[in-house]
Amino acid sequence: MPKRKSYHKIRGGCTTCKERKVRCSLERPICQNCERLSRPCIYAGAVHNQHNAQASPSQGIPEIIRTQELELMHYYTAYTYRTMSDNPVLVSLWKEVVPKHAFQHPFLLQGLLAIAAHHRLHHDKKTSNSVDLIETANLYQQEALASYIRLLSEITEDNCHALFAFSQVIVGIQYSRLSLGIYPDTRTRHSQGVIAGMVEIFDLLKGALAIATQAQRWLRAGDLEPMMGDAPKTPPAETIPASTGPPSIKALSALSEHIACQVGVDEDSITRVSTLLSTVQFLRAAFLEDRSSVDTWNKIAGIPVFFDTNYLRLLKARDEGALVLLAYYGVALHQLGHVLFTDDVGAKVVQAVADTVGQDWSTYLVWPQMEVRARG
């Protein structure tokens, strides 16, 4: 057959294409077939030189030493899965079920390897190979994210579980990057880098919501169903008087009054104030969460999923009211100090907002700054 003849004419193709009996396009370090299918791409004669290969974004994941992948997968299955939730049911899913999906969907496997690399960095920030681990994590993240973004427009019953799991993995990775001081744009100054990183996380969480919404029937019937949470219950403002509530509620009530006074007669002003006040209600729910619950981390981390898309628009425009509300969310994260990947992110968010907004809003940052300092 013509296809077989063309295959036999190829010399020097990668071992993966040879095993699959398909024409190799011969690009190095990774051919088009292997790149498209996220498969290992190894050329005969190159195996012996793998230990001398230096990983870089331009070289691609297949140049990373195979033993490192095994080490990272071991690290995930031995340690990292435990950090993905405080809920024992969800921890079990991250240990047993998610890896099963990862072996069927390479982008999820790459995500698990990336978050395992980040976990190692947090566990031992003085490790001698920290630079290599960061580069490795970046490579896996870039490869996985490219496939993930492409598949978001092709959600099926087969891939929806892997996509849903990855949507949570990538958020953990992004929080880790902020904690380590790795920002979306290295050219931005610290405060703007932190804010940009949080905006990116909120966008990713909206992606998770899109998957959960579009594939809800399949996810509810599948083995990751316990990961499907409900929308947070936002108590009416009048049920918790500011005069008798906890400090967080008092501070939010004062902030709400300041925001409400800014409403104008034009539609944009009305929409802005309405959006900010609805966000306040979700933040109230975050601060009223029972801190002893095993689901506290998941609920607080997931609350931005339900923020109005107009709030994200305001945040991207660096609206000062939206930024101050981001600082309050930073406090909610900071109060979960035991969670590995968020680490000091909450404190960084509060400081970044304080460095950005003007004097008119500084009064409403007093409590967030005091709370962060009090908790160290």
N, C-alpha and C positions, 0 to 999 in steps of 0.2 A: 504494500500500500504506500502511496506517496508520503503519508505521515511518517511511516516507519523508516522509509529511505532517508527522509530529511533528518530524522533523529540520528541515524547511523553516520550521517555526514558530519555531525557536530563533534569536534574534538576539544577536549579541555573544559567541557561543561561541568557544572557543580554536581556533587554526588546525589543531591536531592532530586534534581531533574533526571539524572540517569536512572535512579531507582523508580521514578514515576514514569519513565519512558516518554518524556516530553522534551521538546526542543528547548535548550537553555539559551538565553539571550546573551550570556557570557559577561554581563556587567559585574564588576567587582567594586566593593566587597560583597554585594548582594545582587543577584539577578532579578529581573522583573517578576518572574514567577514566584520566587520565594518572598519577595517584598510584598506582592499582592496577597499572598496566602499566609503571611507571617510565619514562614517556615525557616528552620535553620538552613543557611546557605554556606556550604563548605566546599572548597575546591581541593582536588587532589594535589598534594604537595604543599598545601598551606597549613595542614593540620599540625605539622611539626613546628611551624612558626607561630602557633597561636599564643604560646606563652610569652612571646616577645611583642605581640600586638598591643597597641595602645588604643583603648576605647575612646572614641570621640563621636559627637553627633553625626559627623559626615561619614563615619565608617559603619555605623549601624550596629545593632545588638549582636549579630552573629560573630563579631570579632571579639566579644567578651569571652573570657575563658569559661568553658563549659562547667568546670568544677565550681566556679563562683555561682552559677545558676543553681546548682544542686545545694550549695551552702545556703543560699537565700531561701530556697523552697523549704529546706529543713528548718531554717530559722522561723519562717512563717508558721509552719505546722507545729513547731515546738513552743513558740513564744508569742509571735505577733497576733495570732488569731484571738488571744485572750484580751488584747487591748481594744478590740473593735466594738465592745459593748460591755456594760455592767450586768446585763440581763443574761442569766445562764442559758436560757433557751436560744437567744441570738448568738451567744458565744459558741454554742454547739453547732449552729448553722455555719458560722465562719470557719469552724474546724473541719466539719465533715462534708457539708453540702456545697459550699462555695468552691472549694478546690475541685470537686467533681465537675462542676460547670466550667471551671477554668481549663481543665484538660481537654474540654471540647471546644473552647473558644479562646484562642491564643491571646487576644487582647486583654482578657480578664487575667490570664496567667501572668502576662507582663505587668499588669497592675498590682498583683499580689507580690511579685518580685520587687517592684518599685517600693511598695509600702514596707516590705520587710527590710529593704536597704535603709529606709528612713528610720525604722524602728531601731536598727542597730546603731545608727548615728545618735539617736536620742539616748539609747542605753549606755553608750560609751562615746561621748563627744570628743574625747581625747584619743580615740583610736588612731593608730598610725596610718591607716588607709582611708581616712575620712574623705579626702579629695576623690579617691577612686570610687568610694561608695556614692558620693553625690553625683559623679559623672554617670555611674551605672544606673542610679535611680532616674536621672534625667533621660537617659537613653530609653529605658523601659517605658517611662511616662510618655515620651514623645511618640514612640511607636504605638503604644496602646491608645493614646488619645486620638491619633489620626484615624484608626479603625473605628473607635467608638463614635466619633463625630459623623463618620460616613454612614454607620449603621443606624444612627438615630432616625434617618429617613427611610429605613428598611426594617422596622421592628416587626418581628414575627414571633409565633409561639415558640419557635426553637431557640431564638437568641434573646428573648426578653428577660429571662432570668439572669443571664450573664450581664446584660446591659444594666439591669437594675442594681446588681451587686457592684458593678464597676462604678456606677454613679455615686456610690457611697465611698468606695475606695479612693476615688480621685479627690473627693472632698477632704478625706483624711490626709492625703498627700499634700494638698494645697495648704492645709493648716500647718503641717510639719514644715513646709518650705517657709512659711511666715515665721514660725518659731525659730528656725535656723537663720533667718535674715536673708532668705532668697526671695526676691521680689519679681513680679511679672516683667518689669522694665528696669534693668540695672542702672539706667541713666537717671532714674527719678531719685529724689532725696528720700530719706528714711520715712518721713510721715506720709508722703504721697505714695510710696511703695506699699506701705501697710494698708492704706485705704484702697488702693487699686487691687491688692490681694484679696481683701474682703469682698469687694465688688465681684471679683472673679469667682469667689466661692459661692456667693449668692446666685450668680448666673448658673453655676454648675448645679446648685440645688434646684433651680427651676427646671433644669434638664432632667433631673431625677423625677420631678413631679410630672413632667411630660410623659416619661416612660410609664410611671405608675398609672397615669390616667389612660393612656392609649392601650396599655396591655393589662389593665386591671383584671379582666376576667381570667386571663391566663395565669397571672401572678397569684390571684386568690386561689386558684385550683392547683398551684404548684408547690414545690417543696420549700420555697422561700416566703410563703404566705405570712409567717410570723413577723417578717420585716416590714410588712405593710401597716403603717401606723395610721391613726385617725387624726383629723385636724384638731389643733389645740382648742380647748374651751376657753373663750375669752369672757371673763365675768364683766357684767355691766359696771360702769364706773361708780355708780351710786351705791353698789353693794359693799364697797370698802371705803369708808370715809377717810380722807387724807389725814384728818386730825388724830385718828386712832390706829391707822395702819402702820406697817413697818416702814423704816426709813426709805426703802426703795419706792414704795407706793406714794409716800409723801413727796419725794423728789419728782416722780413722774406726774403727779397731780399738778404741782407747780409748773412743770414744763408744759403740760397740756393747756393750762390757762394762758401761758405766754403764746403758745401756738395759736390758740383760738382767737386771741386778740388781733392776729395778723390777717384775718380773713377780709377780703375786699369784695367789691361788687362784680368784678369780672370773673368769667368762668375759670380761667387758669388759677386764680387765687383761691377760689372756692375748692377746686379739685386738689390743689396743693395742701390746703389745711385739712381737708377731709382725709387725704391719704396719710398725712403725718399722724393724725389722731387715731386712725385705724391701726397704724403701726404701734402706737403707744399701747393700745389694748393687747396686742400680741406680746409686747414686752412685759406688761403687767402679768400676763399668764406665765411668762418665763420665771419671773421673780416669785410667783406664788406656787411654783412647782414644789412638791414634797421632795426635799433633798435626800431623804432616806430611800426613795424608790429606786429600784434597779433600772427603771426606764428614764430617769432624769436626764442623763447625758443625751440619749437619743432624742428626747423631746426638745430639749433646749437647742441642740445642734440642728434639729429639723425645723424649728419655728420659722426661719427665713424662707422656707419653701412657700409659706402662706402669705408672705408680705405682698402687698399690692405691687403689680408691675410698675405702677407710677412711682412707687417709692424707690425702686431701683433706678428709674430714670432720673429722679431728683438726686439720688446719691451719685450717679455718674456725672451729673452737672455740678456736683459739689455744693448743693444747697445746704446752707448752714444748719437749718432745722433737721434735715435728714442726717447730717453728720453727727449732730448731738445725739440723736436716737441711736446711731451706730455705736457711740460711746457707751450708752446704756446696755446695748447688747454685748459689748466688750466686757462690762462688769459681770453679766450673767455667765459668760464664758470663764472669766477669772474666778468666779465662785466655784467652778468645777476644776479646781487646781490639780486634782489628782489625775486628771485625764492626760495621757501622755502626749498626744499630738497637738493639743491646743496649748499646753505648757504655759508660756508667758504671753501668748497671743493677745488675750484680753487686755492686759496691762499696756501692751504696745498700741492697741487700738485706741484706748482712752487717751494716751499721750499724743498719738498722731492727730486725733481730733482736736485736742487742746492746742496743739501747735498750728492748727489750720483755721479755726473759726475766729471771728472777731470778738471784740469786747462785749457786744450786746448779748452774746450767748454764754459768756464765761461764768455767769452766776449759776447756770444750770449744769455746769460741769463740776461744781464744787463737790457734790456728793459722789459722783463716779470716781473722782480723783482721790477723795478721802477713803472710799471703800477699797480701792486698789492698794493704796499705801498701807491700810490697816491689815490687809491679808498678806502683805509682803510679795 
